[in-house]
């Protein structure tokens, strides 16, 4: 029984950083998923794959895992790469790509 502790990134549909900044503890699957032959659904007998615990800080998530004897690994969040582009860059006379319309 091992777990992964990580801070979720924002989804592609988010422009802001709401619902980020917290830490999540998820258990690794113990059994592989299999396809139900009748309906075609993907099923698993592993009930721990449904557990998802959230914590305000990484230290609290690590303390919870240590207190309950859960082997864990911490994934550090990647810093988002921001491109600083101003609106006036669209109208520069020395653009590398000319306007197509």
C-alpha positions as CSV (number, residue, x, y, z in Angstrom):
1,X,0.0,0.0,0.0
2,X,1.7,3.1,-1.2
3,X,0.4,6.6,-2.0
4,X,1.3,9.7,-4.0
5,X,1.2,13.2,-2.5
6,X,0.9,16.0,-5.0
7,X,-0.5,19.5,-5.6
8,X,-2.9,19.4,-8.6
9,X,-2.3,21.9,-11.4
10,X,-5.1,24.0,-12.9
11,X,-7.1,22.4,-15.6
12,X,-6.9,23.6,-19.2
13,X,-10.3,25.2,-18.8
14,X,-9.2,27.4,-15.9
15,X,-7.7,30.9,-16.4
16,X,-7.2,31.5,-12.7
17,X,-5.6,29.6,-9.9
18,X,-8.7,28.7,-8.0
19,X,-8.9,25.2,-6.6
20,X,-5.2,24.8,-6.7
21,X,-2.6,25.1,-3.9
22,X,-3.9,22.3,-1.8
23,X,-2.2,18.9,-1.5
24,X,-3.8,15.5,-2.4
25,X,-3.0,12.0,-1.1
26,X,-4.0,9.2,-3.5
27,X,-3.3,5.6,-3.2
28,X,-1.6,3.7,-6.0
29,X,-3.6,0.9,-7.6
30,X,-2.9,-2.5,-6.2
31,X,-4.7,-4.4,-9.0
32,X,-4.8,-3.7,-12.7
33,X,-8.0,-2.5,-14.2
34,X,-9.9,-4.9,-16.4
35,X,-12.6,-4.6,-19.0
36,X,-16.0,-6.0,-18.2
37,X,-16.9,-8.4,-21.0
38,X,-20.6,-7.7,-20.9
39,X,-20.8,-4.0,-20.8
40,X,-17.3,-2.9,-21.8
41,X,-16.8,-0.8,-18.7
42,X,-13.4,-0.6,-17.1
43,X,-13.6,-2.1,-13.6
44,X,-11.4,-2.6,-10.7
45,X,-11.7,-4.5,-7.4
46,X,-9.4,-2.1,-5.7
47,X,-11.4,0.1,-3.4
48,X,-8.5,2.3,-2.3
49,X,-8.3,3.8,-5.7
50,X,-11.5,5.7,-4.9
51,X,-10.0,7.4,-1.9
52,X,-8.7,10.9,-2.4
53,X,-7.7,12.9,0.7
54,X,-7.0,16.7,0.5
55,X,-4.8,18.7,2.9
56,X,-4.0,22.4,3.1
57,X,-0.2,21.9,3.2
58,X,2.3,19.3,2.1
59,X,3.6,18.8,5.7
60,X,0.1,17.8,6.9
61,X,-0.2,15.2,4.1
62,X,3.2,13.8,4.9
63,X,2.4,13.7,8.6
64,X,-0.9,11.8,7.9
65,X,1.0,9.2,5.8
66,X,3.7,8.8,8.5
67,X,1.1,8.5,11.3
68,X,-0.8,5.8,9.5
69,X,2.2,3.9,8.3
70,X,1.6,4.6,4.6
71,X,4.5,4.5,2.2
72,X,4.4,7.6,0.2
73,X,6.2,9.6,-2.5
74,X,5.9,13.4,-2.9
75,X,5.7,15.0,-6.4
76,X,6.7,18.6,-6.3
77,X,4.5,20.9,-8.5
78,X,6.1,22.4,-11.6
79,X,6.2,26.1,-11.9
80,X,4.0,27.4,-14.7
81,X,5.8,29.0,-17.6
82,X,4.3,32.4,-18.4
83,X,4.9,34.1,-21.7
84,X,5.0,37.9,-21.3
85,X,3.6,39.2,-24.5
86,X,2.0,42.6,-24.9
87,X,-0.8,43.5,-27.2
88,X,1.4,45.9,-29.1
89,X,3.6,43.1,-30.3
90,X,0.9,42.1,-32.8
91,X,1.5,45.4,-34.7
92,X,5.3,45.6,-34.8
93,X,6.8,46.4,-38.2
94,X,9.6,43.9,-37.8
95,X,7.4,40.8,-37.0
96,X,8.9,37.5,-37.9
97,X,5.6,36.2,-39.1
98,X,3.6,38.6,-41.2
99,X,-0.1,39.0,-40.9
100,X,-2.1,36.4,-42.9
101,X,-5.2,38.4,-43.1
